[in-house]
Amino acid sequence: QVQLVESGGGLVPAGDSLRLSCAASVRTFSSYAMGWFRQAPGKEREVVAAISWSGGATYYADSIKGRFTISRDNAKNTVYLQMNSLKPEDTAIYYCAGLRVPRSSGGNYYYTLDEYQYWGQGTQVTVSS
């Protein structure tokens, strides 16, 4: 069973930065494509960013492009989301998700919610205006 644990959320003023981390309890973290999703109150869960198992390919939602950066450290079983220039509309619960993929998918990321097999419990990010 894969467990994903997010950390790094908090309350910050608009314009500030946060770095989210997601630690995976799995032996072969490099076999998993990873993604970050978020869900604001009253809204559906949406993709924020995704990264291939190798880290060589990334995807960003238009709403955060240029402000957020997804990265991973396979030696530490961790995926990160660096969030800069935060806006009040970024307020949401942020979830990381994992999908086991074949090695041949090295350049593939996955940004559809239904494709992911494993989910963390989420971390709250609140941006004040």
C-alpha positions in Angstrom: 0.0 0.0 0.0 1.3 3.4 -1.0 1.0 6.2 1.5 1.4 9.8 0.5 1.9 12.5 3.2 1.8 16.2 2.3 3.3 19.0 4.3 4.2 22.7 4.0 0.8 24.3 3.8 -0.2 27.3 5.8 -1.6 30.9 6.0 0.4 33.5 4.0 -0.3 36.9 2.6 -0.8 37.5 -1.1 2.5 37.6 -3.0 4.3 35.3 -0.6 5.7 31.8 -1.3 5.2 28.3 0.0 6.8 25.0 -0.7 4.7 21.9 -0.4 6.3 18.5 0.0 4.8 15.0 -0.5 6.6 12.1 1.0 5.8 8.6 -0.4 6.2 5.4 1.6 7.1 3.1 -1.3 10.2 1.2 -2.3 10.2 2.2 -5.9 9.2 5.8 -5.9 10.7 6.2 -9.3 8.0 3.9 -10.7 5.4 6.5 -10.0 4.2 9.5 -12.0 3.1 12.2 -9.5 0.7 15.1 -9.5 -0.5 17.9 -7.4 -4.2 18.7 -7.3 -6.3 21.3 -5.3 -9.8 21.7 -4.2 -11.3 25.0 -3.1 -14.5 25.2 -1.1 -17.5 24.5 -3.3 -15.4 23.6 -6.3 -14.3 20.4 -7.9 -10.8 19.1 -7.4 -8.5 20.3 -10.2 -5.0 19.5 -11.5 -2.3 22.0 -10.6 0.8 20.3 -11.9 2.1 16.8 -12.9 5.5 15.2 -13.3 6.8 12.1 -15.0 8.5 9.4 -13.0 11.9 10.6 -14.3 11.2 14.2 -13.7 11.9 15.0 -17.3 8.5 16.0 -18.2 6.1 18.4 -16.4 2.6 19.8 -16.9 1.1 23.0 -15.4 -2.4 24.3 -15.3 -2.8 27.6 -17.0 -3.9 29.3 -13.8 -0.5 28.7 -12.1 1.9 28.6 -15.0 4.9 30.7 -14.4 4.3 30.9 -10.6 4.4 27.2 -9.5 7.1 24.6 -10.1 6.8 20.9 -9.6 9.9 18.8 -9.0 10.9 15.5 -7.4 13.8 13.8 -5.7 13.6 10.1 -6.3 16.4 9.4 -3.8 14.2 11.0 -1.1 10.9 9.6 -2.3 9.5 13.1 -2.3 7.7 15.4 -4.8 7.6 19.2 -4.3 5.4 22.1 -5.3 7.1 25.5 -5.1 4.5 28.1 -5.1 5.5 31.8 -5.7 3.5 35.0 -6.1 0.5 33.4 -4.3 -2.9 34.8 -4.9 -6.1 34.6 -2.8 -7.6 32.4 -5.5 -4.9 29.8 -4.8 -6.6 29.1 -1.5 -7.5 25.4 -1.4 -6.6 22.0 0.0 -3.7 20.7 -1.9 -3.4 17.0 -2.6 -0.6 15.0 -4.0 -1.4 11.9 -6.0 0.6 8.9 -7.4 0.2 6.6 -10.4 2.4 3.5 -11.0 3.7 3.6 -14.5 6.0 1.4 -16.6 9.6 2.6 -17.1 8.8 3.0 -20.8 6.6 5.9 -19.9 9.6 8.0 -18.8 8.4 11.1 -20.7 4.8 10.9 -19.7 2.9 13.0 -17.2 -0.7 12.4 -16.2 -3.1 15.3 -15.4 -6.5 13.6 -15.2 -7.7 13.1 -11.7 -9.3 9.7 -12.4 -5.9 8.2 -13.6 -4.3 8.4 -10.2 -4.4 5.5 -7.9 -3.1 6.9 -4.6 -3.9 10.1 -2.8 -2.6 12.0 0.2 -4.8 13.5 2.9 -4.2 17.0 1.7 -2.6 20.2 3.2 -4.5 23.5 3.5 -3.1 26.6 1.8 -4.7 29.9 2.6 -3.7 33.1 1.0 -5.0 36.3 2.5 -5.6 39.5 0.5 
